[in-house]
């Protein structure tokens, strides 16, 4: 048997390649949309990709199953569980609980594990030349390392009322089945730390069922459904806005994108035309570079592992936009945007072009340190805004700070006092840099960014 984990750090998302070397064929589970990664693996190992599986209709990324099928001729194996509202709307092999999918000498048994979503499947792998007992469980968003999949996304992100408690109860029942599985089975989940599909995912990419029985909080509450439900639904992270679009695009017959597109470098005239048409400008430089020289009206979303998530918070799927980034980062940014189906990149300009095209129009701002914040708080009438998650705010915050989460900041502009200096902070300055650019772009002028944030403020040393 051949096995490879493909891990996308930008969305903390795991996909898997499983091959039978004797038969020369392979399966891919939950592929990302830039599928050239899997084509390269198949070519290097003389595999033909024949099977493409999904654990569920994903909310956090645009699954590349159909792109991969179009390029390889591989067949799609997708859940037929969960009722009429949870059916894929394009041709595929319908998979039910107990179905066995054979990939040469390797078999994958579908296990119905609803809770995170009503149609969710996990896949139990057996490598038959070695043993007739299962050795791996691909759990999707059912069980993670140290956590379980949240059941509230349908209600919180997709607006499906009265579904989160039902999902929690389904997950409780699914975990009863998980708890009976053999301890030695390796657990390969769909996400790692940093994903918004759970609240306390572990940093390690894999585990064993036995270890999760000992350490996973959810497995300690299987004798009390009420306590389990309360703990599961409490303090879940705010779901990014784009999640509802992912639910739709992963289900319907959408346009395919089978290769990473080349993004045009705009000349000055093309850039001026984009500005005239009021296309959004996304400055993907690090926060310090942005603070030293930025164009008012641009949104600073640095090119780090959270880039696609914040793009999904602040842009919709109809508007076109222009990137500001070095040429050598454009492919990486394009891939990150592909993975959430954000394809409307009009073009890009480099930081050097920005300085040339906007000569005399660029501004700068000073990042506040702790001493300055303390001085302003004692001597002036300032408003302090904590832009972290509600759960972070509850654990500790600067005295007098109000909590306006960055993801919904644009829905709460009326709560920001234009008559006072406003100091924003997060934990370490990354999110507050984005928030600063968002506020300035929307006409707020008396804004200061305390970059040290709660991490520095709460450090008594």
Protein Blocks (a to p, Z undefined) as FASTA:
>chain_A
ZZdddddfklopacdddddfknopacdehiafblmlmmmmmmmnopacfbdcdfbdcfkb
ccfklmmmmmnopacdddfehijklccfbdcddddehiacdehjbccdddddehjbmklc
cdddddfkloccdfbdcekjmbcehiacdfklmmmmnopghklmmmmmmmmmmmmmmmmp
cfklccddfbdehiakbfbbcfbfbdcfklmmmmmmklmmmmbmklmmmmmmgopacddf
klmmmmmmmmmccdddfbdcddddddfklmmmmmmnopacddfbdfklmmmoccehiacd
dddfklmmmmmmmpcfkbccdddddfklmmmmmmmmmmnopabbfbdcdfklmmmmmgoj
accdddddfklmmmmmmmmccddddfbdfklmmnoccehiacddfklmmmmmmmpcfkbc
cddddfnommmmmmmmmmmmnopabbccdfklmmlmmmmZZ
